[in-house]
C-alpha cells in the first residue's frame, strides 16, 4: 500500500491548518497500518513538496518556492512517480516509511 501524503503533513503551514492536519494524520495512518498489516503487507507513504503542475500552478509563487529549495527547482510529476515506483518495487522489508520528495525544502 502506498499513500500519497505531503510535506504539509511534516511542516506546519499556518494558513493551511486543515490540510496539514489531514496529511499528518495520513502519515501516522501509514505507520499504524504498517504495524498492523505486517508481515503480509508493506505500507509506505510518498510526501511531495512543491510540485510544478504547469498551467495549474501560480508561476510567481512556484518561482519563489524554487529559490527557497536547496535543489533550486520545484519537483515534477516524474519525481513523485519515481518515488511511488520505488516503493512499489522496494524490498518487502521496507514498511512504515514516509519519504519526502521536496528537493530539501523541508530541511
Buried (B, 14 or more C-beta within 10 A) or exposed (E): EBBEBBBBBBBEEEEEEEEBEBBBEBBEBBBEBBEEBBEEEBBBBBBBBBBBEEEEBEEEEBEEBBEEBEEEBBBBEEBBEEBBEBBEEBEEEEBBBBBBBBBEBBE
